[in-house]
């Protein structure tokens, strides 16, 4: 008969692509938390699964990571992206864990990894988001730019890129599609605007659709350029590009 508190789910906005690029670059300079940030960005796994990644879970030949997720206890197979494969190939395969220092810190003081990640993000120029006032009811405010934000980014990039929801669910190990959709898919405002502008009719968007062959013609012309024809063909190439990208005239 205890009254349940009103559910207050915290949604983290994903990192924008330029932010993610900065993070991956700066991660190479931090030997402790940097590799864990790269694992999180490339797999969408939780902090503990990233820090305690084992060599037995890594297949460099198949370029695949196979783990049993710590939260749902679900076996998943995740494709190994280039940044992750690069750091794994450069490491000594002695011992159980791929990143023994991070695994040790996670077992002793997991918040230490959060602190190191915060410093990494500050060096990369990534500013913290404001925590809503409603979060004052929580005993501990959730980090707005911690490891879990990498999962939101991973999910949002995958879905925006056309990965099927069911396939993404299998990779993440979540039990239902609704968990992925409701908790982790957080498209950025500029991505939403871009998607709708490209799909909706120009009557609503005010943008003129590119002529069917304008971009194709521009691409073909660009591929045919040679040192002795650049100057003569440049005006035509610019004309085709301007025609393809020209907004509709206002009435």
N, C-alpha and C positions, 0 to 999 in steps of 0.2 A: 504493500500500500504506500510505498514511498513515492512521492511525486518526482518524476524525472525532470531534470533541468532541460530547458530548451536547447536543442542542438545548435552548436555554433561552429560550423566547419570552417577551418582556415584555408583559404585558397591562395597559393603563391603564384604570382605572375611569372611566366617563363623568362629566361634570359633571351634578349634579342641576339640575332646572329653576330653582330659586331661585338657585343659583350662576351659571347661565348668564345669568339676567336681570341679576344684579349686574355680571357681566363686560361685557355689552353696554352697560349704563349708564355704567360707568367708561371703556369704550373710546371714548366720545364725547369724553372729556376729554384723550385722548392723540392728537395729530395725526399722530404717526409710526406707532406700532405698533397704535393703536386700530383704524384701518380694516382692517388686516391680520387682526386678531382677529375682526372682524365678517365678513370674507370667509371665513375658515376655519370659523366657526360656521355660516354660511349655506350653505356648499358642500361641506364635508368635504375640501377640497383641501389639498395639502401646502403647507408654508411657502413654498417657492420659487415655486410656481404662484400663490399668493395675492399675494406681494410683487411679482411681475413680471406681474401681470394687465395686459393691453393693451386699449386702447380698441377695437381691431378684434375682440376676443373678446367684447365686450359689446353686447347688443341691448336697449336700454331699451324699445323699442316692443313687442317680443315677450316682454320680461322673461325673458331667457335668457342664460346664459354658455356660450360654446362654446370649449373648450380641448383641446389635446393634452397629456395628462398627462406630466409630466417623467419619471416612473419607468417606466410601462408603454408610453408613446408611443401611447396609445389616445385617439382623438377622443371627447369626451363632450359632452353638452348638459345643463346643469344649470339647473333653474328658479331664477329670481331672487326671493328672498324680500324682504319689505318693508325690513328694516334695511339690506340690501346696496343695494337700489335707492335708498334715501334718501341714502346717503353718495355714491353715484355721481352722482346728479342734482345734488348740491351742489358738484361739483368742476369745475374748468376743464379742458376737453377738449383742451388744447394738449399736444403731445408724444406719445410712443409709449405710455408707461405711465400707468395710472390713478393710481398712487401712486409718483411718481418718486423721492421721498426714500427710501421703503422699498426700492425696486428698487436704488437706489444702495448702500444699506447692505448689502443681501443680497449684492451682487456683491463688496463690499470686505470685509465682516465679518459673515457671516450670524449668528454667535453674538450680535452686538449686538442683533438682533431678539429673540432668546431672553431676553436680559438685560432688555430693555425690557418684554417680556411678563411676566416674573417680577415686576417692580416693579408693573405694572398689576394683577396678580392679588393682590399683597400689599395694595394700596390697596383692592381690592374685598373684602378679608377672606377670600380663598380660601387655605387652608393647604395646604402641600405634603404629599404622602403619603410615608410611610416607604418607603425603598428596601429590598427584601428582602436578607438577608445573602448570598444566592447571587449577587447582582449584583457582589460583590467580585471575581469571576473576570473581569469584563469590563474592558477597558482604559479604557473610559469609560462611566460609569453613565448609562443613558438618562433623560432628564428625565421626571418623573412628571406634570407639569402643563404641558407645553409645547404647541406647536402641534399635535402629532400627537394629543393628547388630544381636540382638537376633532373629529377624524375619528371617533374612537370614540364621541363624544357624538352626532354626526350620524347615524351608522349605528344606534346603539341607539335613538335617538328615532324614527327612520324605521321600523324594524322593529316597535317596540312600538306605533307608531301605525297599523300595518296596511299599510305600503308593501310590495309584493311583493319578495322577494329578488332575482329576476331583473331587475326594473326598477332596483333600487338598485345592482346590480352594473354595469349599463349607465351609470348616472350617475357612479359612482366610477371606472370604467375598469379595474377589476380583472379579470384573465383568467378566474377561476373563482369560482363561488359559495362554494366552501369557503374561499377566502382571506378573503372578507368575513365569513363566519360564524365561522371559527375565530380570526381575528386582531382583528376590530374590533367584533363584537357582544358587549358586556359589560353585560348588564342589571344594574341596581342591585338590591340585596337588597329594598328596600321595594317596588320595582316588581314583582319576582317574587312577593312575598307578596301584593300587591294583586291581581295577575292570577290567581293560583291560588285565592285566597279567593273571587273573583267567579265562577270557573268550576267549582270543585269542589263536590260536594254538601255540604249543611249537616251531614250525619252526620260528616264529617271535619273541616270547618272550624269547626263550632260557631256559625256565623253563620246566622241565619234569612234566607232569601231574601225580598226585598221582594214583597209581594202584587202580583199582576199589574197592578192599576190604581191602586195607592196613589200612586205617583209621578206618574202621569198626572193623577189627581184633584187632587193638590196643585198641580201646575203650572197646571191649568185654573183652580183657585180663585185662585191668585196673580195670574194674568193678568186676572181679573175684579175685582180689588180697586179700589176707588175711595176718595177721601178720606172719604166719608161712610159707608163700609162696613168700613173697616180694623179698627176696634175690635170690631165685632160678628162678623166672620169670622176674626179672628186665632186664637181658640181652636181652631176646626175645622182651620185650616191647620196649626197646630202638631201637632194630633193625627194628621193624615195623614202628616206628615213623621216623627214619632216611630214610627208604625206601619211605615213603609217602612224605617227605619234600625235598628229594634230588634233586638238580637242574640238568638239563640235561648237559651231558658232551659236552664241546666245540669240534667241529670237528678240 
